[in-house]
Amino acid sequence: MSLDVLLQNILNPPVLMFLLGLLAVLLKTELEVPQPLPRLFSLYLLIAIGLHGGYELSKSGITIEIVKALLLAMFMAVAVPIYAFFILRLKLDVPNAVAIAATYGSISAVTFITAGAFLGSIGQNYGGYMVAAMTLMESPAIVIGLVLLSLFAKQNGNSSIEWKEVLREAFLNPSVYILMGALVIGFVTGEKGWKAMDPLFGALFNGMLAFFLLDMGLVAGRRLGEIKRVGMFLVIFGVFLPVFNALIALFLASLAELAKGDAFMFAVLCASASYIAVPAAMRLSVPEANPSLYVTMSLAITFPFNIAIGIPLYYFLIDVLWR
């Protein structure tokens, strides 16, 4: 990996704020972000990325290339939890394998947003339709995970699932709802609407991202002590599966001839893991699964790995393959 690419990511202020929060926990300071500010930051970021994505989509329109990319996103959202489940079954029972597989089959909006900020810092653009791809990829893993549960947990006599509530949680959870709503608003209002919102959702974006990542660093730091509970197999899984997913994504992106920035963002989406939407759904529908496994893996292993190392690694691979 190019040292310049790695430093470009690490020396990005929002990423440094994440590391600052992580270090604050390790040094046992009393730093904290008052509640409910983190929820406000999260809401702000989702609205901002949705509005900007809709605006960019309004400029480019719906093309065959965009449709191909969205279909690839849906394919990966279905495929990843399936093969992840069978890998996890080598060591885990069905409920925990389902919960972790669904977590890694979905996406992390914050990782996506951080990757977008990284591209902006090096002057590389990506298409607004990737926000639509992100939205489409968030929920299918929940449904696939529960289908796997219903198929493989029958032998244990615990395959009863409240499908109505699960589907509602999958497709109407707050992050999906606000992202899709902001995307539609940005698309409908176009350039005029974005210019009106740019002072709040454009100019202040990196500052709000820095606040949010500071809080995420604190949260991840508090979970570092739980890593020993997940075991070495799951630690290795939490690092290498994202890289494997990114490699598959890059192969598919090259076949589809996606632009460099779009291929990078697609790889980041496939490499990320959910720590909000899917864990909430798994607590509801798979209570037998241990949250300290799937939440710790996504938040304390995969998220820091992607923020610090994964993003520059995936861009380095993109830079080599698209050169």
N, C-alpha and C positions, 0 to 999 in steps of 0.2 A: 504494500500500500504506500502511495506517495505520502511523505511526511508533510508536504504542503497542504494536501487535502485534509489530513488528520488535524493539523493545527488550525486550518480554516474553520473546522467544525468546533473543536475544543475552545478556541478563542472567540467564539461567537457569544456575545453577552448573555442571551437567554440560557445557553448551555452552561456557562460559567455560574449563573445563578442557581441552576440545578445542583451543580457540584458544591456550591456554597452551602445550600441547604443540607446536602448529604453530609458534608464535613461538620456542620453545626451539631448534628446528632452524634457523630462519632466523637466529637470533643465535649459532648454533654453540656452544651450551652442551653439556655432557656429560650432560645429563639423560637417563635411560632407566628404563624399568620392567623390573625383573629377570624373566627367563624362569624358569619357565613361568607366571608370574602372569597375563599376558594371556589365556592359554587358560582358566585358572580363572575369571577374570572373565566371559569369554564363556559358559562353561558355566553359571555362576551366573545370568546374565541370561536365558538361554534357559529354564532351569528355572523361574525366577521368573515370567516372562511366560506360560509354559505353564500353570503351576499356577493363577495368577490368572485366566487366560482360561478354564480349565476350570471353575473355581469360578463365575465370572460366567455361563458357559453353563449350568451346573446350575441357576442361579436363574431364567434366562429360558426354558429348555427349547428344543426344536427347533421353530421356527415357520415358516410359509410365507415370512415376510419374511427369515428367516435363510437359508433354502434359496435364495431369489432372490439374496441377496448372495453366497453361495458360488458360485453358477453364474456370476454376473458376474465374480467373481475368476478362475474357470477360463477364462472367455472371454478376458479380458485377458491371462492367462498364455500363451494360445495365439496371440492376435492380435499382440501387441507384437513378439515376435521375427520374425514373418513380415514385417510392413511395415518394421521396422527393417533387416532383411536387404536388402530391395530398395533402400532409401535408401543403405545402405552400399556396395552394389555399384556405385554411381555412381563411386566412387573406389578401392575395394579389391578384392582377389582374393577368391575364394570362401571359403577357410579363415578368413581374418581377418574377413570379413563375418559368417560363421557364429558365430565366437567372440564378437565384440562384440555381435551381435544377441541371442545367448543370455544374455549378461551383463546386458543391459538388459531382457530379457524376464523375468528372475527378480527377486528382491527382496533388500533389505538388512534383516536383522532388527534391526540396531543403529539404522538410520534409523527404523524402526517404533517401537522402544523409546523413542528420543529424542522422537519425535512424541507418544507416549503420555505421557511426562513433561511435555511442553509443555502438553498438554491438562489434566493434573493441576494444573499451576501456575496455570491460569486457571479451574479449577473446572468443567471440561467433561468429561463421561463418554463412554465408548464401550463398545459391546457386547463381551463376552468372545469371541463367535464370530469376531471379526476375527482372533484368533490362529489359529483354524482356517483362515480365508481366507489368512493369511500362509503357513501350512504348505502349503496346496494350491497356492500360486502359486510355490513355490520350484523345483520339479522339472520341470514341463512344458516350460519353455523349453529345457532340455537336450535333451529328446527331439525337440522341434520343430527345434532347431538341427541335430541330426544327420540328421533327415529331409531338411532343406534341403541338407545336405552331400552326402548320398547321391544327391539328385536333380540337383544342379548341378555336382558335382565329377567325375562320370563321364567327362566329356570330357577330364579331366586324368589319368584312369586311376588315381585314388587314393581310391576310394570305399569301400574295405574298412573295415568298422567292427565292433568286438567288441561286439555289442549286449548280450550278457549282462552284461559288466562295466559298460557304460555305464548300463544300466537299474538295475543294483545301485547304482552311484554316484549316480544320479538320485533314487532313492526310499529308499535306506538310508544316505545320507550322514549323518554324526553330527548335524548341526544339525536336519535333518528328523526323525530318529529321536527325539532328546531332546525336541524341541518337541512332537511328537505324543504321546510317552509321558507327558510332564508334563501335557499337556492332558487326556488320559484320566484320569490320577490325580486331577487337580483336579476333573474332572467327577464321577467315581465317589465321591470322599470328600466333596464338597460343602462346606458351611459349616463343619462340624466339622473337616474336614481342613485348610481354609485357616486357621482360627483357630490350629491347632497349628503351622502353618508360617509364619504371619505375622511373628513376631519376627525370623526370619532372612530370608525371601524378600519381606517387605513393608516392614518398618521400615528395613532396610539397603539397600533397592533403589537409591535415588538416590545413596548413597555409592559403591556398587559401580559404578554407571553412570559416575560422575565419574572413578573410577580407569580404567575401560575407555576412556572417551573421551580421557583424557589420553594413553594409549598410542596410540590411533587418530590423535590429532593428531601425535604423533611419527612414526608410520608414514607418514601422508599428507605430512608435511613433507619426509621423505626422498625422496619420489617427485616433489616439485614440479619438480625439475630435469629430469625426464624428459618434462615436458609438451611441451617444444619438439620432442621426437621424434615426437609423435603428429600434429602438423600442425594448422593452423588449422581445417580441415574437421572433424576429430574433436573438437577443443575445442568448436566451435560445436554439434556433434552432442551432446556430453556435457552441455551446458547446456540446449539447447532441446528435445531429445527428452523429457527428464523433464517439462518444463512442458507439452508437447503431450500426453503420456500422462496427466498429471494432469487436463487439461481434458476429455479423453475420459472419464476416470473420473468426473468431476463430472457430466458430462452423463448418463452411465448411472445414477449414483447418484440423480440427480434424477428420472429416469424410474421407478426402482425405489422412490422415496420413502424412501430411507434416512434415518435420524436424522442430525443435524448432525455429531456426533462420529464416527459410523460412516462417513459420507461422506468426512470428512477423512482418517481412517485408510486408507480404500480408495484415495484419491487419493495419499497418501504411498507406499503399497505400489506402486502403478502407476508412480510417478515415481522409485522407487529402482532401484539396480542392484546385482547381487551382486558381492562381492569375495572370497568364500570358497568356497561350494559349486560355482558354475558354473566359475570358473577352475580348480578342481581337476579337474572333469570334462573341461574343454576341453584341459588338459595331457595327460590320458590319451587322449582320443579324437580330438583335432585337433592333433597335434604340429606340423603345418605352420604353425599360427597363432602369431603373435608375442605372448607374454605381456606384454611391455612396453607393448603397445597396450591390450588390454582390461583389464588390471589397473590400469594408470596412469589410464585414463579413469574407471573406476568409483571408485577410491580417492582419486585426487588431484584429480579435477575434479567428478564428480557428487556424491560423498559430502559434501565440504565445502560445495558449493553448496546441497544440500538442508538440511544442518544449519544453515547460517547464514542463507540467504535463502529456500530453497524452502519450508520448513515454515511460516514466517509468511506467505509469499505464498499458499500453498494455503489456509491458514486464513482469510486476508483474503477470498479468492474465495468460500469456503464461507459466510463471514459475510454477504457481499453477496447471494448467491444464495438462502440459506436464511432470510433476514431476513423 
